[in-house]
Amino acid sequence: MSFDDKFAALRSVTDRVEIQETLARYATAVDAGRWELLDDVFVDGAVIDFRANGGARDTYPAITDYLKGALGGFAAIQHYFMNFLFDVAGDTASGRFYCLTQMVTIVDGVDEVLGDGGFYDASFARTADGWRVVELVGGLTWLDGHWPDGVPRPGWFGVSTDRF
């Protein structure tokens, strides 16, 4: 393997790790309500689409208000991201990763857990400040647990259909 090939392979691995760290910042921001971290996740004008989950579609930073409202009723939230499959081509990347989320509501003084699982399709751009999300599209595939009042369910809920 030539030096150029080795360098390209190393850069590909580094890019993938940096993209995963960008997504970890997203999870930290939404789980901990540290909304200022989203500046290090999205490019201005990035498209974020939660319509398949019963949510909103908007651009960054406007989507932040939706996230605050949609997640504000939970006592705790924890996202887990895995199964990363990204194609990196120079200064752009795109692909899919899976997500498992646990959200806690308090019902009659007791923690109730609502879990969901699904995926995100995402595209990224390398910027002067590192990798940033250009588009993020969520797709839930299952839900389990106590469903909070006032939170819309996805259109597929209770229907046997292809959810991927």
N, C-alpha and C positions, 0 to 999 in steps of 0.2 A: 504494500500500500504506500503510495507516494505521500509526501508531506502535505500536499494540498488536499488529498483525500482524507488524511487523518485530521487535518484542521477542520474540514467540512463536517466530518462525523462528530467531532467534539463540539462544534458550534451548534449542530442540530440538537445534541443532548442538552447543551446549556440553554438553548432557546426553549425547549420543552419544559425544563425545570423553571425557568423564569415565567413562562405562561402559567404553570401550575401555581406559582407563588402569587401571581396576579389574582388568580381565582381564590386563593386562600385569603387574600386581602378582602375580596368581595364577601366571602363567608363571614369573616371577622366583623366587617362593617355592618352587615345586616343582622347578625346574631347579637352583637353587643350594642347596636344602635350608635355605632361610631361612624356617622354618615360622612364625616370629613375624609375618611379613608377612600371613599368612592372616587375622589379626584385622582387617586393613584390606581384606579381600576379601569375607568372608562375614558375614551376620548370625548371631548365636547361634541354633542350631537349624536352620540352612539344610540342605536336603536335597541330598546329592551322590550321584549314582547312576551307577556304572560297570558295572552288571550286563551290559549289552549288549556290553561289552568283555571279559567274563570276570572282572570284578572285583566289588567290594563296593558296597553301598548303605548309607549311614549319614548321620548329621547332623554338623554342625560344632559343636564342635571334635573330636568322637570320630573323624571320618574321617581326621584327621591321622595317627593311628597306622597306618591302612591305607596311606596315601600313603607314609609313611616306609618301610614294609616292601616295598611293591610297587616302589618306585623305588630302594631302597637298594642293589640289586645292580648298578646301572649306574655305569660310570666317569664318564659325562657324559650330560646330557640337555639338549635344546633344543627348546622349543615355539615354533611360529610360528602366530599367529592371523590370520585374514583373512576376507574376504567377509562382513562384518558386516551383518546385516539385522535391525534392532530396531524395534519399535513402542514409542514412548514416549508415555505417557498420564499427564500430571501427575507424580505421585510414584512411578509404577511403570513398568516396561518389561519387554519379553520379546522373544525372537527366537532366531535361530540364527546361529552363526558357524562357519567351517571351521577345522580345525587340521591342521597337519603337524608331526610330532614325529620327531626323530632321537635315538636312544639308543645309547650305546656300551657294549659289553662287551669284556672282554679275553679273548681265546682264544689260548692258547699264546704269550703275549707280544705279540699283535697286536691292535690295535683292530678290532673288528667292529661294523658299524653295523646296527641294526634301525630301520627307518623305518616309520611308520604314518601314515595319514591318515583323516580323518573329520570329525565335526562335534560341536558341543555345542549343546543347546537350553538356554536359560537364562532365568530371570526375576530381576528386580532391584527393589530398593526404594531410594528416596531416604531417607537417614537424616540425622540432625544432623551426622554425620561424613562425609557424601557417599554416593555410590551403593554399594550392597552387593548381593552375590548372595544370593538367597533360595532358588533351586533351580538345580542344574547337573546336566544329564544328558548323559553322553558316548555317542557312537556311532561306533565305528571302522568304516571301510568297506574298508580294505585294509591289508596288512602286507607287508613285504619285508625280507629280511636274516636274520641269525643269530638264532634264537630261543633265549633263555636257558633252561637247565634250571630247572624248578620254577615257571615263570611260566605260568599257565593261558592257553590260547588262547581267543578268543571262540567261542561256539557256532556261528557262521556260517563259521568258518575252513574252507576247502576245499569249500564248498557254494555253488553258484550260486543266489543269492537277491537280493531287493531289500534293500540294506543302508542305505537312507536312510529 
